[in-house]
Amino acid sequence: MPNSKLFKYPEEIKDKFISTKGLKFKNGTTVSSAEIWEFMTEEAPRRFPYAFDANANNIGRFSDDVHFLSGIKRAYLTLTFKDRLLKEHAAGTPTVLVQGGQAMDAYYAAGAIPVRPGLVMQWAQSMEEGLNLRQSETRGINILESGRRKISIDACNQISAHAAIDNKVVPIDLIAPFLCLRCSDMAFLVETHRNREHDIPRYMVDYPVDHENKPWAAEYIEVELKELITKIAALSGRKITDEVIFDEIRLENRGRKIANEIAELWWNAENPPINSTDFFAIAFLANDFLGDPVASVDLLEQSKQEIEERVKNNVKGYGVPDDAKRLYICGSCVGPNAHHAETAGAVFVGRDDNWSCISVLVEEEGNPYLNIAKSMLEYPYEQRTEKRAEWTAEQVRRSRASGVIFMYQWGCNYQSGVARMISDIIREKTGVPTTFVEVGELGRSEATEQSTNRVEAFIEMV
């Protein structure tokens, strides 16, 4: 793939971009838009050429909407993730492996940087620089295969993050996921956490799966949260008070509120103001905060201002087709290739995985531990299947979706087990067509032809 066309930001937008606000970070530093521009046009293409590959199959392909300036800043946060994380780790900030489903408030409040398996793999693949897309994918597959040899061929591809840690490709100081949230109960992963060959400390945080009408569930999680924060604080050296935790809750709540406000703006606009890639990135920022909640919330605020201006002027996001079929996406970790879908005449209007956590705010008064516990028990994605499907159906209605695709990863016992049931309930509640697709793309840099063809066929049918 050495001759692949590389994406470039056009020089004609430079002056407008550098006249905008920069970004502020939690350590008090700032980066100007001029510095961001220099990094994204000079340094990043040299260090991370795979990220600039314009191949239509590139799952991580940048948005083509270069006039959505907040999208450039989001790409900057993504590509500087490794640098920022390693710098903070060297200064004593612990990195903690988590899983899908839990809020990040407690981890950041305790002075750590929480990373999900997907971010661990992004980090691991970027540890070797100068790779093109195919070379980056090969590096990721090699890490994945080392995990499969050690654990099982049947394990979900998240095993690659475990292998990256075991092989000391990336430094992790504590393994502390909430178990049985979303994808933590995939085959072999929980036992892999419990039976490690290395000496990294572990604290497996339990989560009662069948928690409906169980008054004790919140208190049960509260006790574990206190122990979790105590263990992280022992690594970070941070003094923890209720006010420290509430400060983090307020900050992350602000990010969640902005993301929800953006969704309402986007859903109700005459034309989608930003394309699928940029829209999905909004929810990701409010979920993971990319190692720095202060910078992520700052960027969310800037994104909202840009989107409001576009809605006011009825500007359609670049790449969004006229009369686009509006697709709602369900399932964990994987999703359809946005560029292919838009080329085929569709736009993505939401995703249950991303929007579940940010749909629930944490109470900002009282007992912070109990408040976080209660919010986790309210996540729509973690309810019994019928209740989760009913919430998703409501999202489908609010987003004015005209079709639903449930996509799940091969090896994911949980999502594969509920895909048909959830799809059927959504179709019954909303009347929109649904389909479900099994893929083997988690951890890949390029989408497979099989999934692309099935998504395009569904768009034609819709």
VEXPALO-322344 format. One record per residue (C-alpha): x, y, z. Coordinates in steps of 0.02 Angstrom, whole numbers, plus 50000, padded with zeros to 5 digits. Layout:
N
XYZ
...
This chain:
462
500005000050000
501475012149983
500625021849842
498985024949934
498335042549922
498605052350083
497345064550153
497935082650173
497135097850252
497015111550119
498085127050143
496605138450106
495785134550274
497365138050375
497035156450416
495255152950470
495795138150576
497225146850668
496075161550710
494995149850817
495255145451000
496555132651046
496305119251179
496625119551366
497185104151463
496935097951641
498745101851688
498435120251652
499355120851486
498605126251321
498955122751139
498575136051008
497655132350846
499245137350754
500195123650847
498795111250811
498865115850626
500745113350619
500605096350702
499175090350591
499985096150428
501845093250461
502245081650606
500755069750612
500785064350428
502615059750448
502405050350612
500695042450581
500445040550392
499145026750420
497975039650497
498015050150339
497685035850218
496225041050107
495795022950061
493905021050069
494115004950172
495095014050308
493975011850462
494875025950554
494835037650403
494755056050447
493185065750406
493225074050235
492325089050309
493875099950327
492785115350359
492165107850522
493655114750616
493265105850779
493485089550685
495315094150652
495565097350837
494775080650879
495985072050761
497375081350851
496805074651020
496725057050947
498465057550870
499285065551022
498505052751139
500085042251146
501225057151177
500125064351314
499865047651398
501705042851401
502195060151465
500935059351607
501405041451647
503225046451661
502695060151781
501805047651894
500025047051828
499455028751830
498605020951679
497145009251716
496394996351600
494494996851606
493114989451497
491594995551404
490125002051503
490805010751656
490865029551681
492595037251691
492235049551834
492965038951974
494565034551880
494985052351829
494485059152001
495725047152082
497125054051974
497245040551840
497005039251654
495755025351614
495945016551446
494755004351366
495444989851261
495134999551100
496215014051159
497545001951219
497644994651044
497705012050966
499115016051086
500034999751051
499945001550862
500595019450869
502115014650974
503005011150809
502935026650701
503035029550514
501895014850471
500665015250327
498925008050344
499374990250296
500924990150406
499934996950553
498614983550530
499954969950519
500704976150682
498994975350764
498634957950696
500314951650760
499884957750935
498154949950919
498844933150866
500044932751014
498514934751126
497574920951037
499034909051054
499114912451240
497244912551276
496094905551142
495654907050958
493844908951017
494144924751117
493524941451055
494824952350970
494944962851128
496194949751178
497444959951078
497404973551211
497774960251343
499234954251238
499904971951217
499944973351406
500674955951436
502034959151306
502424976051386
502064985351226
501144998251332
501315001951519
499764998451625
499845000951814
498174993451867
496884981951788
495214987351860
493704984951746
491904983751801
491494965751760
489924960251668
489624977151590
489264976851405
490704966451339
491674961851495
490824944951497
491434939651326
492184922451317
493844920751408
494124939351444
493614939551626
494624924051664
496064931751570
495974946451688
495974934951839
497374923451783
498784934351721
500604929351708
501254946851748
501354956251912
500174970751869
498974973252015
497144969351984
495514974652062
494014966451979
492524977752013
490924967452017
489294973451941
487644964551974
486944960251804
485184956251863
485004972251964
483214977551926
482184979652086
483714975752193
483834989952322
485524983752382
486364985052211
486865003352224
487605001152399
488544985752337
489364995552195
489675010352311
490764999652425
491774993552277
491965011152208
492725017052371
493975002752366
494355006252182
494705024652213
495765020552364
496835008652261
497055021152119
497445035452239
498805024752318
499625024152146
499325042252097
499685049952267
498145060752252
497195065952408
495375061052382
493915070452457
492085070552411
492335087752332
493745081252221
492565067852155
491135080252133
492285091952035
492615077851913
490775073051906
490285091051865
491595092051729
491105075651646
489245079551669
489555095551570
490295085151430
488835073051434
487565087351432
488415095651283
488465079251187
486595076651216
486225094551165
487215091951005
486225076050969
484585085450987
485225099250871
485815086450744
484235075850749
483055090750730
484035099850594
483315100950419
484985094350355
486265084550457
487535098350501
489025086450513
489335069450435
489275052350519
491125051950565
491085068850653
489405065350736
489955048750811
491555057050874
490515068750983
489865054151087
491595046351096
492315062351168
490975062551304
491275044151344
493155041851351
493775059851359
495375054351268
496485055151421
496005073151466
494215077851516
494645096451522
495235096651341
493805085451283
492465096351364
493295111851293
493215103951120
491405098451145
490935116551184
491815122551027
490975108850924
489255113950986
489555132050935
490055126750760
488575115050743
487355128350804
488015140150671
487805126850536
486035122750591
485605141350591
486235143050412
485545126050356
487285119650311
487395101150271
488935091450327
490155087350189
489885069850122
488085068250183
487055063150031
485445072049982
483905063350052
485055051950152
484335036150229
484505038550417
485255023150501
485355019750688
486785008050738
486714995250879
488044984150956
489724985551043
491464989550979
491154988250792
490074997650668
489855000250481
491125010050380
490415027850380
491225033050216
490535018050122
488805020550196
488735038850146
489335034649971
487895022149963
486635035550014
486495034250204
486985043850360
487185037150538
486055045650664
486555037150826
487315022250914
486635013751069
488365008951134
489045026751134
487465035651189
487025024251334
488305030851459
488115049151413
486215048151422
486325046851612
487005061151717
487745058651890
486935067852035
488045082152094
487545082852278
487555070452421
488645054852418
489745054752262
490115036052272
488275031552286
487825043852149
489045035952025
488415018652074
486595023752044
487015031251875
487875015251818
486335005151864
485295016651753
486285014251593
485025008751461
486284997051379
486494987151540
484634983751570
483744967551534
483604964851347
481784970351328
482084986451423
483674990151326
482734987351163
481324999051216
482575012951253
483425010051086
481735010750998
481435027751077
483135033651014
482655027450840
481065037750847
481915053450914
483295052550784
482015049850644
482965034350589
482325025050436
483295008950472
484284999950608
485864989650591
486414978850738
488244974350711
489214963050828
490954955750837
491294937350806
491714929850975
490554941451071
489394929251157
488314942751236
487934953751086
487704939150967
486444931951090
485334947451098
485514954550921
483984946150845
482874949350996
483314967751006
483124969850818
481414961750823
480804972450968
481414988550883
480524983750722
478934979850818
478994996250916
479485007850774
479014999450611
480725003050535
481694989050449
483124981150548
484544969250512
485994961850609
487734958250545
489144947850621
490884954150577
492704950550616
493354968350607
493744973050787
495554978750792
495684979650602
496194995350510
495184991050355
493364986150335
492984969450254
492064967650090
490794956150171
490154969050295
490214983150167
489154973250044
487854968650175
487704986550237
487534993350061
486204980150020
485224985350175
485335003750124
484644999149953
483214989750036
482815004250153
